Amino acid sequence: MTDNPFPKEFWWGVATSAFQIEGAVDEDGRSPSIWDTFTHTPGKIRDGSDADVATDHYHRFREDVGLMRELGVNAYRFSISWSRILPDGTGRRNPDGVAFYRRLCEELLASNITPVATLYHWDLPQVLQDRGGWLSPDSRHWFAEYAVAAKETLGDLIGVWATLNEPWCAAFLGHSAGEHAPGLTDPGAGFVAAHNLMLAHHDAIAAMREHRSDGDQLGVVLNLIPAWPASDDPADAAAAAKVDMVQNKLFLEAVFNGRYPDEVVEWHRRFGVADQIDLEALAAARQPIDFLGVNYYNVNRVRHVPGAPAPGPWPGADEAVIVVPEGPLTDMGWAVDPEGLTWTLKRVATEYPPLPLYVCENGAAYPDADPVDGTIEDPDRIRYLESHIEALAEAIRQGVDVRGYFVWSLLDNFEWAKGYTMRFGIVHVDFNTQKRTIKASGRWYRDHIARVTGDG
Ligand code: FCB
């Protein structure tokens, strides 16, 4: 890096989520989540696996915090399992579930690692799904109650809170594309779920603010995937704009301005769900946030194809086709486009009021070999991380207020519908023995942190 734009207090972190790493699904009073149901439904997970054990982090969290110390990170983004804290979804609090996160946070704080918590990383308690899940108008109240329960029981240890992780996935992969729990394939349901998630986000911010401590930061994490036209053809630009509307604009407008773009309102009518989406309620619920988390992996390039149906997770985007990218690709089949990260951060900074940003997830899956003599060489992942950190540096040089960066992921883990087939970790996990091995990329990240913070 030619000049180092990262301030000393910048957060260099790693990220995980509860369902993907914890395991211990029926311990200490946890109730099932929609992802337990989904993983145990035949045909939903590529390798037929489940996350009953995952990386056994619930029992190995001290070792995992030890790995973070070795890497030299100063922040850790994780998510809290709603069904550990409130096994009935609402009401009764489960002290044993709370105790796990207290132990984790105490271990982090003793290691000078700042805990950054996400309340909802897609694992809705199944009992609430049985009452309608995110399609129920009550969901905003359930979520606000959970947010208060988490804040009251953990707020002395955690000062940075994100409400939702990637609501686009929860809404549209979960309710329109059927790829994620709860597995619905209904275009309109995606919009209803997105709406209730946005109400839930605002209500949770409002409720947590009432229990605010000095210096708390409250925000939300969006996966802003750039939708770029595949060519200069204006028809491709129009198709890309529709994908962008569902992927990005819907959530940015709802979060910042308490409204939806006109096209989205039109789609509410077209899919027959306008009566379930109260626009005034969204405007009234709107709360300012203290930070926005941005997850970035790749760019979608979009082509106009006459007559093509809208792709499943972008209902409304008729005649838009996501182009299959050309190599080199990550194991997810995603192209490596670091300039999309600079572009995305600048976009948020340009189109919305000034606000601290965090890159809450960035990383790559590659098919790593097994460890040899205790090491794993993963040069592709190093190149991916290095080029994206440089793209982030460029955004900062251009004036964007980015305060932290979190690698996805600390550990190889359960990658949702792809099961254990995708390895995103900078630490390798042997899923048979649970042995952890820091990959070359982990050592590279450690050295990078030491270099830019002047500790190297
Ligand atoms: C994001 C998710 C995260 C992980 C990465 C690869 O969409 O937030 O849980 O699955 O993708």
Residues whose N, C-alpha, C, O or C-beta is under 5 A from the ligand:
A	BS01	FCB	S17 E166
